[in-house]
Amino acid sequence: MHTGNSLNTPLLRTIVYVVFSGIILFAAVPRTAITFLFTNSTNGYLEDCHCPSTPYGGVVRRATYINTIRAQQRNTVLIDSGDIINPSSDTLKAETLFRSYVYMGYDAIALGDQEFTFGIDWFMEHTNNLPFICANVYRKTETGLHQLVQPYIIKKIGGMRIAFIGLIGTNVFAFFNPAIKPEIEQQLLIRNPEQTIRSLIQTLNTQADIIVAVTHQGMEADKQLAKNVSGIDLIIGGHDQTLTELPVKCKKTRIVQCGKNGEHIGKLNTTIINARMKKVFLTLIELRDSYMDDKQIRYWIEQYKSAYFNTVKKKKNEPVADNALLVHMFSDPACGYCTDLKNIYFKTLWPQQYGITFNLIYHDIHDPKTKPLLKQMCKAHNITIDTLDYPTIFFWGTVYSGEHAIDERLPDAIKSVAEKMNQ
Ligand SMILES: [Zn+2]
């Protein structure tokens, strides 16, 4: 007669043992999902290039995207690999960019050569609230060598301790602005990146579970680094503006970069298992206009543009409401369509319709003084003067060139800005 407990049969005992031990083993393996958002070589772009081929990018859209991902995935870190500004940036633009980077909440930023566009002292004075990291650059002073910025940052994310170590290439200043290069050569010492990180990895052995190198030296140097130094889980690179469709794998290290000018933001979803980066999935996000402008950054950009244009051409001595929206119109004085825009639409119709006022500055395209200003404004908007149709209107960070573009897009843009302003 069968009276015993079913577990007493050898086969079932084995099955139960295997299943339970499997569950215990599975449960014992710590695994954490972490998302790395990253940018590099954004090169002073506040907005997209307004060009037909790659109309992507802009910190206004990037901020919106970052907030969306942070809301979905708590374990998210935000990294940049340097060259936030570029040699054609002016200091006001650079300050606007740095302010936007603080606002977006970057966790670590590698030092790029272009950050020294206005010299070492200017950089130090304007970035002390940003998390720049670089382990191998030192400043020579009377009291000896001093690390220019912090060498690394350790972040605890999802229970994992992740060390972000900054590195800069030894030859990234090779073609630097001759006006600044002597200062760089005299005052900075750049040590060998491989030796630097090799010894840091040993030091951080007990303090970090994952090692991420945030580098500014280019893809080939990153590959060499991965081959020659073990223990780096991930390299987030920059400087040579490579767009990695897939992570580049060298030995056990993966390398990623996301192109140039802030057109894309990289999203690397990872699963950390037993303190190793086991599963990775890279997406390069094209920052299209379907991502709404972040209102705070849009406001700073418009402030910057007003200040920039006012340094080039002083406003006329006309009383202007404090909250009036700046509009620049470039046209032939004989253009009747433009007269209607000036005297009817901007002056009365749209203010009545949308509850906002405009500070319209008119420029005669035949006036010899107009062209240099227009060139500068085109440069600020990353377009070339040769592509313009007239009339051309600059409003709220966008260029409307030709009657068709103005009719099709400007009223909607004004309506949308008015809604934002009146919220
Ligand atoms: Zn660079």
Residues whose N, C-alpha, C, O or C-beta is under 5 A from the ligand:
A	BS01	ZN	D83 G112 D113 Q114 H239
